[in-house]
Structures are given as structure tokens and as C-alpha cells.
């Protein structure tokens, strides 16, 4: 009889551990996710969105989406301060797309805090680039518009 009760208890604890290990719900509605191909089209439009990169600095410095602004690593307090400075002069209704791409988006430590911060600052049109795997696979390998981190001092970009 004791063994019959242990299995459900063990199963209950296992399920609880699995649930607690799940990533938290995304703070954005699904309508605020932008697919990479859609962003490429928007970047080529007459009025492209403001693109803000929120990965770790080494990733931004190595390569980033064409004309993306360095928003700092969203998981770090100093990164959030960088993000606040980056958007300080933007109007609250600016069309903003943020991205990280350091790892699969479900595990990304940067994009969720950055999104929350922008919403808390009162920005009304914030979207998130859907990078399910990483920037290399979901953007660079597809030859979408990007530039090296030193592009501010160079005249050429790659597309």
C-alpha cells in the first residue's frame, strides 16, 4: 500500500519540477512577433522601424542587423541603462523592433527584460524579432541585411 502512494507523489513532484523549469510566459502578445523576412521588407520600406539589438556587447560588436542601434544586454542593469539612453530621444509611438539572437529565443535572457523596459517607459509600438534558433541561423545564413560592428566607421555594408 505504501508503494502505491509513493508513485503518484513522485510523479507529482516530477511534474512540479518540470513546470517550474519551464520558461516564463513571453511578455509580448503573438501579434508583436515579427518574422525575419517581414523585417527585411520593412527595412527596405520608405519608413523603416528603429531596430534595437539587445544581445551581449560582443555579439553586437561582431555583427548586427543593418543600422541596428546598440541597446545593451537586456539581462544586465548596465544594459538596461544603455537601452534607456538609446531610446531617450525617440517618440513613444516610434515603431521599434528589438532582437537578441544569442541563443534560442525560448532561452534568451535579454529580449524579455528589454521588451518589458520599453513598455514600462511608455513605448506603444514595440515588437520582437522572432529568432527561434540564433542570429546566425535565422538571419545571417539567409543573407539578410547586416553589417559588421565597426560599420559606423566603414562605408560599405553587406546585404
KAGIQUI-V133662 format. One record per residue. N is the residue number from 1. OMEGA is omega in degrees with one decimal (NA if undefined). NEAR is the number of other ideal C-beta (glycine too) atoms within 8 Angstrom. D_LAST is the distance of its C-alpha to the last C-alpha in Angstrom with 2 decimals. Layout:
n omega near d_last
N OMEGA NEAR D_LAST
N OMEGA NEAR D_LAST
//
This chain:
n omega near d_last
1 179.4 4 68.17
2 -178.4 5 66.32
3 179.7 6 63.75
4 -179.5 7 63.04
5 -179.9 8 62.05
6 -178.6 8 59.89
7 178.1 8 57.43
8 179.2 8 56.53
9 178.4 8 56.39
10 178.3 8 54.12
11 178.6 8 51.94
12 178.8 8 51.87
13 177.8 8 50.80
14 178.4 8 48.11
15 178.6 8 46.69
16 179.2 8 46.87
17 178.7 8 44.95
18 -179.6 8 42.22
19 179.9 7 41.97
20 180.0 6 41.89
21 179.7 5 39.12
22 176.2 6 36.86
23 180.0 4 33.94
24 178.9 5 34.87
25 178.1 3 33.97
26 -179.4 6 30.69
27 -178.5 7 31.46
28 173.3 10 29.22
29 -178.2 4 30.19
30 178.6 5 28.17
31 -179.9 4 27.24
32 175.0 9 25.23
33 179.7 10 22.85
34 176.6 12 19.41
35 -178.8 7 17.65
36 -179.0 13 13.94
37 178.0 6 13.37
38 177.9 8 15.53
39 178.0 15 13.65
40 178.6 10 10.38
41 -179.6 8 12.84
42 179.1 11 14.49
43 179.9 13 11.59
44 -177.6 6 11.36
45 179.8 7 15.15
46 -179.6 2 17.55
47 -178.5 4 18.49
48 176.7 9 15.85
49 171.6 11 17.49
50 -179.8 11 17.91
51 -177.8 16 16.01
52 178.1 16 18.11
53 -179.3 15 17.58
54 176.7 15 21.01
55 175.1 13 20.76
56 -173.4 8 22.76
57 -178.5 9 21.86
58 179.4 6 20.94
59 177.5 13 18.09
60 -177.9 12 16.71
61 -179.1 7 17.28
62 -179.0 7 15.54
63 178.3 9 12.16
64 177.8 11 11.49
65 -178.9 14 9.68
66 178.7 10 8.23
67 178.4 8 11.69
68 177.7 11 13.70
69 176.2 9 17.26
70 179.1 11 19.20
71 -179.0 14 21.95
72 178.5 14 23.71
73 -176.4 11 24.81
74 -178.2 18 26.55
75 -176.6 7 29.21
76 177.7 8 30.57
77 178.8 5 32.74
78 175.3 8 30.98
79 177.5 15 27.62
80 176.2 13 29.20
81 176.4 9 30.43
82 178.5 11 26.96
83 179.6 16 25.80
84 177.7 10 28.81
85 -177.9 7 28.11
86 -176.7 11 24.45
87 -174.8 15 25.69
88 -176.1 6 28.94
89 -179.2 3 28.10
90 174.5 9 26.49
91 -175.9 4 28.75
92 178.5 8 29.92
93 177.1 6 28.49
94 175.3 11 24.89
95 -175.1 8 22.30
96 172.1 15 21.07
97 177.3 15 18.90
98 175.9 17 19.50
99 173.4 16 18.20
100 178.5 14 19.17
101 179.5 15 18.28
102 -176.0 11 20.59
103 176.2 7 22.52
104 -173.8 8 23.46
105 180.0 11 23.69
106 -179.4 6 27.40
107 -172.4 7 28.05
108 179.5 13 25.71
109 -170.4 8 27.90
110 -169.7 15 25.62
111 -178.8 13 24.38
112 176.7 12 27.90
113 179.0 11 29.48
114 179.0 17 26.62
115 179.6 14 26.96
116 -179.3 9 30.73
117 -179.7 12 30.60
118 177.8 13 28.58
119 178.1 10 31.01
120 177.6 6 33.97
121 176.2 9 32.78
122 177.3 6 33.04
123 -171.7 13 29.48
124 -177.3 6 29.83
125 -179.3 8 26.36
126 177.1 13 24.72
127 -176.8 13 22.62
128 176.5 14 21.29
129 -179.0 13 18.08
130 178.2 10 19.50
131 -174.3 14 18.42
132 -176.3 7 21.32
133 176.2 6 20.61
134 -177.1 10 18.26
135 -179.8 13 14.71
136 -176.7 8 14.06
137 -170.4 8 15.49
138 -179.8 13 14.57
139 -172.8 13 10.96
140 -179.5 10 9.38
141 178.2 7 11.21
142 179.8 7 9.91
143 174.5 5 6.25
144 -174.0 10 6.01
145 179.3 10 4.29
146 178.4 12 6.01
147 176.3 13 7.82
148 -178.2 8 11.02
149 179.3 9 14.21
150 -174.6 7 15.38
151 -179.8 8 12.67
152 -180.0 4 15.62
153 179.7 4 17.19
154 -179.3 9 14.39
155 -177.8 2 13.14
156 174.3 4 9.78
157 176.5 9 6.59
158 -178.1 7 3.72
159 NA 6 0.00
//
